[in-house]
Amino acid sequence: MDHAYPTFSASVCDLLARLPVPPPPAAPLPRPGALRLARRLARLHAALDGGAFARLEAEARAIERLARSAGHAEMARLAARVTGGIAAADAAALAALVARLSRSGRAALAAPEAPRGRRI
């Protein structure tokens, strides 16, 4: 027994091509703290690239405060270690710490915001 599958005529295909395509969903707006953190991380890298260690230390302390207020303990710990790395004057370790802090910051920026209010 031969089953015939229906085929669309050219007019139906033309009609489907003319249907409006819905616009893509809007991207969520960034959290206010996320913008501050992204700016601080950019300034941290600029200070490291420019060799401005006083500015680097100030940015690391600011990132530490932001991270603590947002509840990112790992990022706050890494920012504190960056200030310690400046005091130790170990360029390789400092660069590695800044890179690790940067990765931690990117992960925190990409993570969805934790729900506030009651905890279960």
N, C-alpha and C positions, 0 to 999 in steps of 0.2 A: 504494500500500500504506500503510495507516494503522498507525503505530506507537503503541501505547498505552504511556504511561509509568506506572510503578507509583506509586501514591499511598499515603501512610501513613494508616492508620485512626486515628481519634481515640484509641483505646486505646494505640497505640504512641506517639503524641505525648505523652499523659499520662505514660506510663512514662518517656520521655526527660526530661520536666520534673522528675521525681522523683529522678533520678540525682544523687548528691552531686557538688558542685562542689569540685575540689581547692583547697586554700588557696593564696594567692599565695606565691611564693618569698620567703624572708626576705631583707631588705636586708643587704648586707655591713656588718660593723662598721667604723666609721671607724678609721683608723690613729691611734696615739697622738700622733704629731707633728701630725696634721691638726687635732686638737682644740686643741692649744696654739696653732697658727697662727691658727685661727679666733678664739680668744679674744683673741690679740694684735691682730689686725686690728680687732676690735670696740672694743678699748681705744684703738687708734690713732684711730679715728673719733670716739670720745667725747672724747678729748683735743683733737682739732682743733675739734670743735664747741664745747667749753668754753673754748677759747683757752689751754689749759694747755700751753705750748710746752716746758717742761722735761719734762713727762710724755710729750708727743709725741715728743721726741727719745729718751727712754729706751725707748719702745715701738718706735720705728723701729730702734734698735740691737738690741733683742731679736729683732725680725723678721729683721734682717740675719743674726744668728747662727743662728737657726733655719733660714733659707733656705740658708745656706752648709752647714750640717750635713746638710741634706736633698738638697743638690746642685742647688738652683734658683738658678743664677747670675744670671739676669735679675731675679728678685725681690730677691736680695741687693744687686744693683747699684742697683735702684730705692730700696730702703730706705736705702742710703748716700746717695743723692741727696736723700732727704727730709731727712736731718740737715743736708745742705748748704743746702737750701732754707730751713731754719729760721734758719741763720746769715745768709743773704742778706736775710731779712726781707721777702720778696716773697710777699704773701698769695695772689695769683692763681696764681703758679707752684707754691706749696706745695700749694694745693688740687688743682691738676692732677696733681701728683706723687702725692699721696695717693690720688686717684682711679685713677691708672694702677697704683699698687702694689696697690690693692684688686682691680682686674681681674686682675692677674697672680696674686694670691693665690687668687682664686676659681678661676682656671684650674688652678692647682696643686692645689687641693683636689678639683677634679672629675676630674683626671687619674688613671688607674689607677696603682697603685704599680709602680715599675720592678722587674723581677726582680733578686734579689740573687744573688751567687755568680759563677760563671764567665761570662765574656763571650765571645761568638763573634766 
